[in-house]
Structures are given as C-alpha cells and as structure tokens.
Amino acid sequence: MNLIFKHIIFGLLTFGLIACHSNEKKSQSGESITYPDIKIIGAMRNVMWKGELSGKIDLDTIANKTGLYGIGPESHLIGELLINNGISYVSKANSDSTMNVINTYKVSAPFFVYGNVAEWKEFELPSNIKTIKHLEQFIFDLTASFKKPFVFKLIGRTSKAIIHIQNLPENTKVTSPKEAHQGQTNYELTNEEVEIVGFFSTEHKGVFTHHDTFLHMHLITKDESKMGHLDELEIEKMKLYLPKK
C-alpha cells in the first residue's frame, strides 16, 4: 500500500514539474503572450472587417509621454496619428494636394501601438537599401536577437515617398478593407527631409501591420507640414535608429 502511495505521489510531482516547465517554456518562447515594452490597443482587422471604427484609446490617457512613440489612424478613419518623441500629431486631408497637421493629444484611435524609448542605437543605412522591402529585410536580419515587437525610427532624406491619410466619409459602414479605404487621400513627396516612426513585428499581421508586411510606418516632414501612413519609399540617405537593448 505504501509503495502504491509513493508511486502516486511521484507521478503527481512529475506531472506538476512537466506542466511548470511547459508553461515556462511557452512564456519564454511565445513572445506574443505579453509585451511589457509595447502596448497594443485594438486591431486593424477589426476595423477593416468588422467596422469597429470608434475609439479604443484616448491618447491623452497615456500617462508616460517621455520618449513616447506611437502610430495608428484616428477614430472613424478621418485622419492619421503619430506620436514622435512625446509630441502628438494629427493629420487630416483638406484636398488631393493639401493637408492639415496639428499638435494635440485630444484625439482617439480604433487601434494604436505605442511604446517608450529612453536610448537609441544609430545605424547608417547601406547605399543598397532603397525601398520599404529592402528596409524590412535589413531590419529583420539586424534584429534577430531583439525582443519583438519594437519601435524604430529613420531620419534623413527621401528621393520620393507616398503617404496617405484616411478620410472616410461620415456614416460610412465598413465590412471590408475596400470599404475602409473609401476617401483615402494619397500624397507624393519628393526630395524631402523626413522622420519616420515605425513598429516592427513578425507576429502582428492584421493587428497593427498589414497582412503582407512586418512594418507599420508613419512619416512626417522636417517642417512638420506633412504627415501620414507611409506606403512607398525611395531612400536617398537615411540613418536607422533602434532601441538600445
């Protein structure tokens, strides 16, 4: 009887150790469980497919604005949002060629990703890195050991860039990406000094990146007169900044 009891106790202890080890392993390898450095609110797919256009976060409720970076669309898809080093920008389309960019935290977003960076490490982009696809691969290769997702930024000169601002007509019902992009206004920039704030993740397609990329980036010109979601990029000379580990 004592021998049977010992076997039962041993079995229970073994099961408990395996379960604990399994949970620990999942926590260590499955970085999608928690991301203490990056906060993710809402999801792009819910906006595009379910029409969840109303605000999931008021930007002025973000407590720590020191070294704060964040991107997303404005609620009801009527503008673009960017937080760059603690300064919050909102852009709205005025016409096919003009826009309005203001500084305010009095705005909300249906999905938003943000985080704080205290210190950056600078990298000179090689001359063969010219496009968003080149940039994505370069960052992917450079950050194999990084905890993901993470924020990055680029500063320098572009030969050409295309950005857009969401400008959804009022009371539009959205059940697909095509419907969500009604009214979207595109702007082509040439030979501009810019800053680009981006977020990188291999695990958040449909959450804060589109289904075909690991990047989501917003661009603002040096004079702060133009800002929007970055769609196309031709790099002339830029530096990449990654958070110091």
Salt bridges, closest charged atoms under 4 A:
ASP37 OD2 - LYS147 NZ 2.63
GLU52 OE1 - LYS56 NZ 3.35
ASP60 OD2 - LYS106 NZ 3.25
GLU74 OE1 - LYS92 NZ 2.56
GLU80 OE2 - HIS164 NE2 3.77
GLU80 OE1 - HIS218 NE2 3.65
GLU119 OE2 - LYS244 NZ 3.29
GLU122 OE2 - LYS239 NZ 3.11
GLU124 OE2 - LYS237 NZ 3.22
GLU136 OE1 - LYS133 NZ 3.44
GLU192 OE2 - LYS226 NZ 3.41
GLU193 OE2 - ARG157 NH1 3.18
ASP231 OD2 - HIS164 ND1 2.69
ASP231 OD1 - HIS229 NE2 3.61
GLU236 OE1 - ARG157 NE 3.84
